[in-house]
Amino acid sequence: MKKEYPKIAVGFVQISSNFPGAAYLPYAVGCLQAYAQKYLDYPEQYIFLPQIYKRIPVDEAVKCLICADIIGFSSYIWNSRITLAIARELKRLKPQTVIVFGGPHVPQMPEDFLRQNPFIDLVCHGEGEASFCAILEKFPQKKWSGIPGVSYIGQDGAFISAKPNAQIKELSTIPSPYLSGVFDQLIENPGVRWLAAWETNRGCPYSCSYCDFSAALSSKVYIREMDLLRREFEWFADNKIDLVYCTDANFGVFPRDVEIAEFCVNIRRQTGHPRAFMMESSKTITDNFWKIHDIVEHSDFASYAVLSVQTLNDQSLQAIKRHNISLEMFHEVQKRCFREGITTMTDLILGLPEESYDSFVQGVSILLDKGQHHNIQFNNLCILPNSEMGDKNYQEKYDLQLIEVGIVNQHGLISIEGDVPEVQTLVIGSRTMPVEDWIRARAFSWMTSFLFFDKLLQLSIVILREAAGIDYRLIIEFFMESSHLNTFPVLSRITSLFTEKAREITEGGTEYCYSAQWLGIWWPVDEYALIDLYYSGKIDIFYDESLQILESFIRKHSQFLIYKVYLRDALLLTRSALKLPRQQEDMEIELSSNIYQFYQGVLSGDRVQLESKSSNYIIKRSTEYCDSNEEWLRKVVWYQNKIGSYLYPITEGN
């Protein structure tokens, strides 16, 4: 006979990053709730409270959860401290509350973590659905022994830990939190642009040393049912989800992923939602890659293909247990992507073991040579506790220099009152890259983004490289030379910003620049410099100084003086095509060379001879009009930063 107990109130906390007007639905804890509601022996015995999904003051979160008997917290690097603070205060006010922690920021070896945070009763490792369901079943008796994947400190003070279950192979046994109504109450919140995490499979076949993905799951990848995925995407559309982020480690690794891309695009065309679909591409380039990105890129989705390399240094790749596609294949992929209209982005990590300043900046130069002209995302190496790199022995082996810095989110809001600051541990040096070299490399990265990927001088730099044969690295480094400080005040200010910000990070400063005036968000440093250039009214001065610097550069290489006229044309065309507020009329411009055809030929791989001849171009300013500075900040600088779409379309005139 079933023994009657009072209703058990269950709370969940999964706090996403702080974005203006937007938030992720708490997928991880949603899976826990959906699983429990399906598999608990007596689900009617449990009351599930609304999930805490965003950063709110600790006391406000506590008020929402104080009635809970048991609370599951999903801990990530971006919410670890506020999550601990909420749990600590709940335990202080209501000691009988059972506090359960899980997520990637809970150490795999959790004894020290539990002893340092005695308000935590239990921690879960690996997939949490079955473990948390078992915890709920045993809640009335509070006898936790034998639950797979659960660790705790026993009443006698002993550390007790049970090995996790094997990874769930039949993912169809996990009900969808979207389709089972878990989030129905949340999405009724007015004024929130909802974002959704979406997994079509689980697992990762790779074991990169900086990543904690493989620590939580096995190297085998298991798939979810196609019909379920289709219905979930229809749910996203029906509920007007703004962005869907596919969390698969390697989307495109299965042939069926092409079909997934097709039905996502079809649903978007039929309903207008979701607005954007983001994915991490498979690390191998197959026919699936081309089919998927052809489907997605030529849809209404805002999307791009990610071609990550992280580093081009062989010693670093060996140290982090990673393999890249060949540079020849990378180049062919870039050229084909350009021809087929597929936008790409490449990830690089600064601070990896065995990387030096020279190897890093030369790697950047090579990627530009191999056709990456849309965007390189330069990421600072962050230590994750459950990665191989999180081990002290690994850090000592490569003499990694670490600094703890506050976490702020790119294009995120400043902390709210009553918030708990989050921190991360960055690598700012190693035995092969002293801290001063890290500062130089970080500043070089921002200068590359500013000049090249923000498109301010990309056309000019490509001409010097492709026509004159001058290394990209030399050109970018020349803009950063200290000899320019007194002669070129605008460029000097930009260079100083990059260097001083890099040094600030090595002293514990944040990675981004905050502006209360410019949307009240944190800006990437290169974007901050671009915005400052516009607001200070110094764009024309910047181009004047750039012309002088480029001309002084080619004077140092007298055999290249012939390119002077081409550089002037390139600067004039770029300045005229730069997307800025309140520019509505199309503009026709006459140049003395065919520089734009030459540039397009470089990108596509179909080379065109650079010639001095009268050439007319039409700049399509009418295609994207921003009637205010705020609209420009949001729609151009922010929304188009991943793809570097900072120039109006340019076509040949009569």
LOVOLO-885378 format. One line per 3 residues: number of its first residue (from 0); their letters; for each residue x, y, z of C-alpha. Coordinates in nm, 2 decimals, decimal comma, padded with zeros to 4 digits. Layout:
# LOVOLO-885378
NUM) a) X Y Z  ...
//
This chain:
# LOVOLO-885378
0) mkk) 00,00 00,00 00,00  00,13 00,35 -00,09  00,22 00,55 00,22
3) eyp) 00,09 00,90 00,21  00,34 01,18 00,25  00,29 01,56 00,23
6) kia) 00,34 01,70 -00,11  00,70 01,76 -00,20  00,79 02,09 -00,35
9) vgf) 01,07 02,08 -00,60  01,26 02,38 -00,72  01,52 02,43 -01,00
12) vqi) 01,78 02,69 -01,07  01,96 02,72 -01,40  02,07 03,08 -01,45
15) ssn) 02,17 03,19 -01,80  02,39 03,48 -01,90  02,25 03,83 -01,87
18) fpg) 02,14 03,95 -02,22  01,93 04,26 -02,29  01,57 04,14 -02,30
21) aay) 01,66 03,78 -02,38  01,71 03,46 -02,19  01,77 03,09 -02,25
24) lpy) 01,50 02,85 -02,14  01,66 02,63 -01,87  01,70 02,32 -02,07
27) avg) 01,92 02,11 -01,84  01,69 02,13 -01,54  01,39 02,11 -01,77
30) clq) 01,52 01,77 -01,87  01,54 01,67 -01,50  01,18 01,78 -01,44
33) aya) 01,04 01,61 -01,75  01,22 01,29 -01,67  01,10 01,29 -01,31
36) qky) 00,74 01,36 -01,41  00,74 01,06 -01,64  00,93 00,81 -01,42
39) ldy) 00,85 00,89 -01,06  00,64 00,61 -00,90  00,40 00,87 -00,77
42) peq) 00,45 01,19 -00,97  00,13 01,35 -00,82  00,32 01,35 -00,49
45) yif) 00,55 01,63 -00,62  00,49 02,00 -00,70  00,73 02,16 -00,94
48) lpq) 00,79 02,53 -00,89  00,87 02,78 -01,17  01,24 02,75 -01,26
51) iyk) 01,48 03,04 -01,18  01,63 03,10 -01,52  01,79 03,45 -01,51
54) rip) 02,00 03,66 -01,28  01,80 03,82 -01,01  01,90 03,94 -00,66
57) vde) 01,98 03,66 -00,43  01,71 03,76 -00,18  01,45 03,76 -00,46
60) avk) 01,55 03,41 -00,57  01,53 03,29 -00,21  01,18 03,42 -00,18
63) cli) 01,08 03,23 -00,49  01,23 02,91 -00,35  01,18 02,92 00,02
66) cad) 00,88 02,69 00,00  01,08 02,42 -00,18  01,17 02,10 00,00
69) iig) 01,44 02,00 -00,25  01,62 02,22 -00,51  01,83 02,12 -00,81
72) fss) 02,10 02,37 -00,91  02,27 02,35 -01,25  02,61 02,50 -01,21
75) yiw) 02,81 02,66 -01,50  03,11 02,89 -01,51  02,88 03,19 -01,58
78) nsr) 02,65 03,12 -01,28  02,86 02,93 -01,03  02,89 03,20 -00,76
81) itl) 02,53 03,33 -00,76  02,41 02,97 -00,76  02,62 02,90 -00,45
84) aia) 02,50 03,22 -00,29  02,13 03,13 -00,34  02,18 02,78 -00,20
87) rel) 02,38 02,90 00,10  02,11 03,15 00,20  01,83 02,90 00,15
90) krl) 02,01 02,65 00,37  02,06 02,92 00,63  01,69 03,02 00,64
93) kpq) 01,56 02,67 00,60  01,81 02,40 00,71  01,59 02,11 00,62
96) tvi) 01,59 02,20 00,25  01,78 01,94 00,04  02,03 02,11 -00,19
99) vfg) 02,15 01,92 -00,50  02,42 02,05 -00,73  02,50 01,92 -01,08
102) gph) 02,63 02,06 -01,41  02,98 02,11 -01,57  03,11 02,34 -01,30
105) vpq) 03,08 02,07 -01,02  03,42 01,90 -00,99  03,44 01,54 -01,10
108) mpe) 03,63 01,47 -00,78  03,39 01,66 -00,55  03,50 01,59 -00,19
111) dfl) 03,68 01,92 -00,14  03,39 02,10 -00,31  03,14 01,94 -00,07
114) rqn) 03,35 02,01 00,24  03,41 02,37 00,13  03,03 02,42 00,08
117) pfi) 02,86 02,22 00,36  02,52 02,36 00,27  02,52 02,13 -00,04
120) dlv) 02,37 01,80 00,05  02,43 01,61 -00,28  02,61 01,64 -00,61
123) chg) 02,54 01,46 -00,93  02,79 01,36 -01,20  02,74 01,29 -01,57
126) ege) 02,38 01,28 -01,70  02,15 01,38 -01,42  01,81 01,27 -01,53
129) asf) 01,80 00,93 -01,37  02,01 01,03 -01,07  01,79 01,32 -00,98
132) cai) 01,47 01,11 -01,03  01,62 00,86 -00,78  01,69 01,14 -00,54
135) lek) 01,33 01,25 -00,55  01,21 00,89 -00,50  01,43 00,86 -00,18
138) fpq) 01,35 01,21 -00,05  01,10 01,10 00,21  01,35 00,87 00,37
141) kkw) 01,66 01,08 00,28  01,86 00,77 00,23  02,09 00,85 -00,06
144) sgi) 02,33 00,55 -00,06  02,35 00,35 -00,38  02,22 00,62 -00,62
147) pgv) 02,44 00,61 -00,92  02,64 00,93 -01,00  02,57 01,09 -00,66
150) syi) 02,83 01,20 -00,40  02,78 01,34 -00,05  02,93 01,37 00,30
153) gqd) 02,77 01,11 00,53  02,65 01,17 00,88  02,97 01,03 01,02
156) gaf) 03,17 01,28 00,81  03,29 01,03 00,55  03,29 01,11 00,18
159) isa) 03,06 00,88 -00,01  03,05 00,85 -00,39  02,87 00,62 -00,63
162) kpn) 02,99 00,56 -00,99  02,76 00,71 -01,25  02,55 00,50 -01,47
165) aqi) 02,66 00,43 -01,82  02,57 00,71 -02,07  02,21 00,68 -02,18
168) kel) 02,20 00,52 -02,52  01,83 00,54 -02,59  01,78 00,91 -02,57
171) sti) 01,41 00,86 -02,66  01,37 00,75 -02,29  01,42 01,12 -02,19
174) psp) 01,10 01,31 -02,25  01,13 01,66 -02,41  01,09 01,94 -02,16
177) yls) 00,96 02,15 -02,45  00,69 01,91 -02,55  00,59 01,79 -02,20
180) gvf) 00,49 02,14 -02,09  00,77 02,21 -01,85  00,83 02,56 -01,99
183) dql) 00,47 02,65 -02,06  00,44 02,88 -01,76  00,78 03,05 -01,83
186) ien) 00,71 03,14 -02,19  00,41 03,34 -02,09  00,65 03,60 -01,94
189) pgv) 00,59 03,92 -02,15  00,88 04,11 -02,29  01,13 03,82 -02,30
192) rwl) 01,29 03,71 -02,62  01,33 03,34 -02,56  01,64 03,15 -02,67
195) aaw) 01,65 02,77 -02,67  01,92 02,51 -02,64  01,86 02,21 -02,86
198) etn) 02,04 01,87 -02,87  01,99 01,63 -03,16  02,26 01,40 -03,01
201) rgc) 02,48 01,36 -02,70  02,85 01,29 -02,68  03,17 01,40 -02,84
204) pys) 03,43 01,17 -03,01  03,71 01,42 -02,93  03,90 01,49 -02,60
207) csy) 04,06 01,83 -02,64  04,25 01,92 -02,32  04,08 02,26 -02,27
210) cdf) 03,73 02,13 -02,30  03,51 01,96 -02,03  03,26 01,81 -02,27
213) saa) 03,42 01,47 -02,28  03,45 01,46 -01,90  03,08 01,46 -01,86
216) lss) 02,99 01,22 -02,14  03,16 00,93 -02,32  03,33 00,95 -02,65
219) kvy) 03,03 00,78 -02,82  02,76 00,98 -02,97  02,40 00,88 -02,93
222) ire) 02,11 01,03 -03,13  01,75 01,15 -03,05  01,45 01,05 -03,26
225) mdl) 01,38 01,25 -03,57  01,01 01,28 -03,51  01,07 01,42 -03,17
228) lrr) 01,32 01,67 -03,31  01,08 01,78 -03,57  00,81 01,84 -03,31
231) efe) 01,05 02,03 -03,09  01,14 02,26 -03,37  00,77 02,31 -03,45
234) wfa) 00,73 02,40 -03,08  01,01 02,66 -03,11  00,82 02,82 -03,41
237) dnk) 00,48 02,80 -03,24  00,62 02,98 -02,93  00,82 03,23 -03,13
240) idl) 01,15 03,13 -03,00  01,40 03,39 -03,12  01,72 03,18 -03,15
243) vyc) 01,79 02,81 -03,14  02,14 02,71 -03,04  02,22 02,35 -03,14
246) tda) 02,44 02,21 -02,86  02,57 01,91 -03,05  02,95 01,91 -03,04
249) nfg) 02,97 01,82 -03,41  02,65 01,90 -03,60  02,68 01,73 -03,94
252) vfp) 02,86 01,42 -03,83  02,55 01,21 -03,92  02,39 01,19 -04,27
255) rdv) 02,05 01,25 -04,11  02,17 01,60 -04,00  02,10 01,71 -04,36
258) eia) 01,74 01,62 -04,31  01,73 01,80 -03,98  01,86 02,12 -04,15
261) efc) 01,59 02,08 -04,42  01,30 02,06 -04,18  01,44 02,34 -03,97
264) vni) 01,45 02,57 -04,27  01,11 02,46 -04,39  00,95 02,54 -04,06
267) rrq) 01,12 02,88 -04,05  00,98 02,96 -04,40  00,63 02,85 -04,30
270) tgh) 00,62 03,03 -03,97  00,88 03,31 -03,96  01,04 03,15 -03,65
273) pra) 01,29 03,09 -03,51  01,48 03,40 -03,63  01,83 03,24 -03,60
276) fmm) 01,97 02,89 -03,59  02,33 02,84 -03,46  02,54 02,53 -03,46
279) ess) 02,89 02,40 -03,41  02,99 02,24 -03,74  03,15 01,90 -03,75
282) kti) 03,53 01,92 -03,74  03,56 01,71 -04,05  03,45 01,85 -04,39
285) tdn) 03,22 01,61 -04,57  02,94 01,63 -04,82  02,71 01,67 -04,52
288) fwk) 02,89 01,99 -04,43  02,82 02,14 -04,77  02,46 02,02 -04,79
291) ihd) 02,38 02,15 -04,45  02,53 02,50 -04,49  02,39 02,54 -04,84
294) ive) 02,05 02,47 -04,69  02,09 02,69 -04,39  02,28 02,98 -04,55
297) hsd) 02,03 03,02 -04,83  01,73 03,03 -04,60  01,59 03,31 -04,39
300) fas) 01,80 03,21 -04,09  02,07 03,43 -03,95  02,35 03,17 -03,95
303) yav) 02,71 03,10 -04,04  02,95 02,81 -04,07  03,21 02,77 -03,79
306) lsv) 03,55 02,64 -03,90  03,74 02,62 -03,58  04,12 02,55 -03,56
309) qtl) 04,21 02,69 -03,22  04,57 02,70 -03,32  04,80 02,63 -03,62
312) ndq) 05,10 02,55 -03,40  05,18 02,17 -03,42  05,33 02,16 -03,07
315) slq) 05,02 02,32 -02,93  04,79 02,09 -03,11  04,98 01,79 -02,97
318) aik) 04,96 01,94 -02,62  04,58 01,99 -02,64  04,52 01,65 -02,82
321) rhn) 04,36 01,81 -03,12  04,38 01,76 -03,49  04,28 02,01 -03,76
324) isl) 04,19 01,98 -04,12  04,48 02,06 -04,35  04,55 02,42 -04,45
327) emf) 04,50 02,33 -04,81  04,15 02,19 -04,73  04,08 02,50 -04,52
330) hev) 04,17 02,72 -04,81  03,95 02,53 -05,05  03,66 02,54 -04,81
333) qkr) 03,69 02,91 -04,77  03,70 02,97 -05,15  03,40 02,74 -05,21
336) cfr) 03,21 02,90 -04,92  03,26 03,24 -05,08  03,15 03,12 -05,42
339) egi) 02,84 02,96 -05,27  02,75 03,25 -05,05  02,82 03,07 -04,72
342) ttm) 02,95 03,29 -04,44  03,22 03,14 -04,22  03,39 03,21 -03,88
345) tdl) 03,70 03,06 -03,73  03,79 03,02 -03,36  04,14 03,07 -03,23
348) ilg) 04,24 03,04 -02,86  04,51 03,27 -02,72  04,73 03,13 -02,45
351) lpe) 04,75 02,76 -02,54  05,04 02,55 -02,42  05,35 02,57 -02,65
354) esy) 05,22 02,87 -02,83  05,45 03,17 -02,87  05,38 03,52 -02,98
357) dsf) 05,54 03,45 -03,32  05,35 03,12 -03,37  05,02 03,28 -03,27
360) vqg) 05,04 03,59 -03,50  05,19 03,39 -03,78  04,89 03,16 -03,74
363) vsi) 04,66 03,45 -03,78  04,85 03,56 -04,09  04,82 03,22 -04,24
366) lld) 04,44 03,20 -04,18  04,40 03,53 -04,36  04,62 03,39 -04,64
369) kgq) 04,40 03,08 -04,66  04,09 03,29 -04,71  03,93 03,37 -04,38
372) hhn) 03,80 03,72 -04,45  03,47 03,71 -04,26  03,58 03,67 -03,90
375) iqf) 03,82 03,51 -03,66  03,69 03,49 -03,31  03,99 03,53 -03,07
378) nnl) 03,91 03,36 -02,75  04,11 03,38 -02,43  04,20 03,04 -02,29
381) cil) 03,99 02,97 -01,98  04,05 02,69 -01,74  03,75 02,47 -01,69
384) pns) 03,77 02,26 -01,37  03,67 01,93 -01,53  03,90 01,96 -01,83
387) emg) 04,24 01,79 -01,85  04,39 02,15 -01,84  04,22 02,20 -01,51
390) dkn) 04,46 01,96 -01,35  04,74 02,12 -01,15  05,00 01,88 -01,30
393) yqe) 04,91 01,98 -01,65  04,93 02,35 -01,56  05,27 02,30 -01,41
396) kyd) 05,40 02,10 -01,70  05,35 02,40 -01,93  05,41 02,67 -01,67
399) lql) 05,06 02,82 -01,73  05,03 03,17 -01,58  04,68 03,21 -01,44
402) iev) 04,47 03,51 -01,34  04,12 03,53 -01,20  03,90 03,79 -01,37
405) giv) 03,54 03,89 -01,35  03,30 03,74 -01,60  03,11 03,98 -01,82
408) nqh) 02,92 03,87 -02,13  02,99 04,00 -02,48  02,70 04,23 -02,55
411) gli) 02,56 04,15 -02,21  02,42 04,38 -01,94  02,61 04,52 -01,65
414) sie) 02,54 04,34 -01,32  02,21 04,41 -01,15  02,18 04,54 -00,79
417) gdv) 02,22 04,26 -00,55  02,40 04,04 -00,81  02,69 03,81 -00,72
420) pev) 02,99 03,87 -00,95  03,12 03,56 -01,14  03,48 03,48 -01,20
423) qtl) 03,68 03,28 -01,44  04,05 03,17 -01,46  04,23 03,28 -01,77
426) vig) 04,57 03,18 -01,90  04,78 03,49 -01,95  05,12 03,33 -02,01
429) srt) 05,32 03,01 -02,03  05,67 02,89 -02,07  05,66 02,98 -02,44
432) mpv) 05,46 03,30 -02,41  05,56 03,53 -02,13  05,29 03,77 -02,00
435) edw) 05,43 04,06 -02,20  05,41 03,86 -02,51  05,05 03,76 -02,43
438) ira) 04,97 04,13 -02,40  05,12 04,19 -02,75  04,93 03,90 -02,90
441) raf) 04,60 04,01 -02,74  04,65 04,36 -02,88  04,75 04,22 -03,22
444) swm) 04,42 04,02 -03,22  04,21 04,32 -03,15  04,40 04,52 -03,42
447) tsf) 04,34 04,25 -03,67  03,97 04,24 -03,59  03,94 04,62 -03,60
450) lff) 04,13 04,68 -03,93  04,05 04,36 -04,11  03,73 04,19 -03,99
453) dkl) 03,55 04,51 -03,90  03,63 04,59 -04,27  03,78 04,94 -04,21
456) lql) 04,09 04,85 -04,40  04,04 04,50 -04,53  04,04 04,59 -04,89
459) siv) 04,37 04,79 -04,86  04,54 04,52 -04,66  04,43 04,25 -04,91
462) ilr) 04,58 04,45 -05,20  04,92 04,48 -05,02  04,92 04,11 -04,95
465) eaa) 04,79 03,97 -05,27  04,93 04,21 -05,52  05,25 04,32 -05,35
468) gid) 05,32 04,00 -05,16  05,36 04,16 -04,82  05,28 03,94 -04,52
471) yrl) 04,96 04,02 -04,34  05,14 04,01 -04,01  05,39 04,28 -04,11
474) iie) 05,11 04,51 -04,23  04,91 04,48 -03,91  05,22 04,51 -03,68
477) ffm) 05,32 04,82 -03,87  05,00 04,99 -03,76  05,09 04,92 -03,40
480) ess) 05,44 05,06 -03,41  05,52 05,30 -03,12  05,68 05,54 -03,37
483) hln) 05,33 05,64 -03,48  05,23 05,76 -03,13  05,30 06,13 -03,19
486) tfp) 05,23 06,15 -03,56  04,89 05,98 -03,58  04,68 06,06 -03,27
489) vls) 04,37 05,87 -03,37  04,55 05,54 -03,45  04,77 05,60 -03,15
492) rit) 04,46 05,61 -02,93  04,33 05,29 -03,07  04,66 05,11 -03,03
495) slf) 04,69 05,23 -02,67  04,33 05,11 -02,60  04,42 04,76 -02,72
498) tek) 04,75 04,74 -02,53  04,62 04,89 -02,21  04,31 04,67 -02,21
501) are) 04,52 04,36 -02,26  04,74 04,46 -01,97  04,43 04,53 -01,76
504) ite) 04,32 04,17 -01,82  04,65 04,04 -01,69  04,59 04,24 -01,37
507) ggt) 04,24 04,09 -01,32  04,03 04,33 -01,54  03,73 04,22 -01,75
510) eyc) 03,76 04,11 -02,11  03,52 04,36 -02,26  03,45 04,74 -02,24
513) ysa) 03,13 04,87 -02,08  02,95 05,17 -02,21  02,64 05,32 -02,03
516) qwl) 02,60 05,55 -02,34  02,61 05,28 -02,60  02,32 05,05 -02,52
519) giw) 02,44 05,00 -02,17  02,62 04,67 -02,26  02,97 04,52 -02,27
522) wpv) 03,14 04,56 -02,61  03,43 04,36 -02,76  03,73 04,59 -02,76
525) dey) 03,75 04,62 -03,14  03,38 04,71 -03,16  03,43 04,96 -02,88
528) ali) 03,71 05,13 -03,08  03,49 05,14 -03,39  03,20 05,29 -03,20
531) dly) 03,43 05,55 -03,04  03,57 05,64 -03,38  03,22 05,72 -03,50
534) ysg) 03,09 05,90 -03,20  03,40 06,11 -03,17  03,36 06,22 -03,54
537) kid) 03,71 06,10 -03,63  03,64 05,85 -03,90  03,77 06,07 -04,18
540) ify) 04,08 06,15 -03,97  04,13 05,78 -03,92  04,13 05,72 -04,30
543) des) 04,37 06,02 -04,35  04,61 05,87 -04,10  04,57 05,52 -04,25
546) lqi) 04,66 05,65 -04,59  04,97 05,81 -04,45  05,07 05,50 -04,27
549) les) 05,02 05,28 -04,57  05,21 05,51 -04,79  05,50 05,52 -04,54
552) fir) 05,49 05,15 -04,53  05,53 05,11 -04,91  05,80 05,37 -04,91
555) khs) 06,00 05,14 -04,69  05,95 04,89 -04,97  06,03 05,12 -05,27
558) qfl) 05,95 04,85 -05,52  05,58 04,87 -05,42  05,53 05,24 -05,48
561) iyk) 05,32 05,15 -05,79  05,05 05,04 -05,54  05,00 05,39 -05,41
564) vyl) 04,71 05,47 -05,64  04,54 05,14 -05,56  04,56 05,21 -05,19
567) rda) 04,40 05,55 -05,24  04,12 05,38 -05,44  04,07 05,12 -05,17
570) lll) 04,04 05,37 -04,89  03,80 05,58 -05,08  03,58 05,28 -05,17
573) trs) 03,59 05,14 -04,82  03,51 05,48 -04,65  03,21 05,53 -04,88
576) alk) 03,08 05,17 -04,82  03,11 05,17 -04,44  02,77 05,11 -04,28
579) lpr) 02,69 05,42 -04,07  02,36 05,58 -03,94  02,14 05,79 -04,16
582) qqe) 02,29 05,69 -04,50  02,00 05,61 -04,73  02,09 05,71 -05,08
585) dme) 02,28 05,47 -05,31  02,61 05,62 -05,41  02,81 05,59 -05,73
588) iel) 03,18 05,63 -05,72  03,45 05,64 -05,99  03,79 05,49 -05,93
591) ssn) 04,10 05,47 -06,13  04,15 05,10 -06,09  03,96 04,77 -06,08
594) iyq) 04,04 04,71 -05,71  03,70 04,56 -05,62  03,70 04,30 -05,90
597) fyq) 04,06 04,21 -05,79  03,94 04,18 -05,43  03,65 03,96 -05,52
600) gvl) 03,88 03,74 -05,72  04,10 03,69 -05,42  03,81 03,58 -05,21
603) sgd) 03,67 03,34 -05,47  04,00 03,20 -05,59  03,92 03,32 -05,95
606) rvq) 04,20 03,57 -05,97  04,17 03,90 -06,17  04,46 04,11 -06,28
609) les) 04,49 04,44 -06,09  04,48 04,72 -06,35  04,48 05,09 -06,37
612) kss) 04,15 05,17 -06,55  03,85 05,38 -06,49  03,60 05,17 -06,29
615) nyi) 03,25 05,27 -06,16  03,09 05,12 -05,85  02,75 05,16 -05,69
618) ikr) 02,73 05,14 -05,32  02,39 05,01 -05,22  02,33 05,22 -04,91
621) ste) 01,96 05,18 -04,94  01,98 04,81 -04,86  02,03 04,87 -04,49
624) ycd) 01,91 05,20 -04,34  01,96 05,29 -03,97  01,77 05,60 -03,87
627) sne) 01,94 05,64 -03,53  02,28 05,57 -03,36  02,11 05,32 -03,13
630) ewl) 01,97 05,12 -03,43  02,32 05,12 -03,59  02,48 05,00 -03,26
633) rkv) 02,23 04,72 -03,23  02,17 04,60 -03,59  02,51 04,66 -03,74
636) vwy) 02,79 04,67 -03,49  02,63 04,41 -03,25  02,42 04,18 -03,46
639) qnk) 02,66 04,15 -03,75  02,98 04,12 -03,56  03,01 03,74 -03,61
642) igs) 03,01 03,77 -03,99  03,18 04,11 -04,01  02,91 04,26 -04,24
645) yly) 03,01 04,62 -04,19  03,01 04,73 -04,56  02,72 04,80 -04,78
648) pit) 02,69 04,58 -05,09  02,90 04,70 -05,38  02,82 04,64 -05,75
651) egn) 02,98 04,74 -06,07  02,84 05,06 -06,23  02,81 05,15 -06,60
//
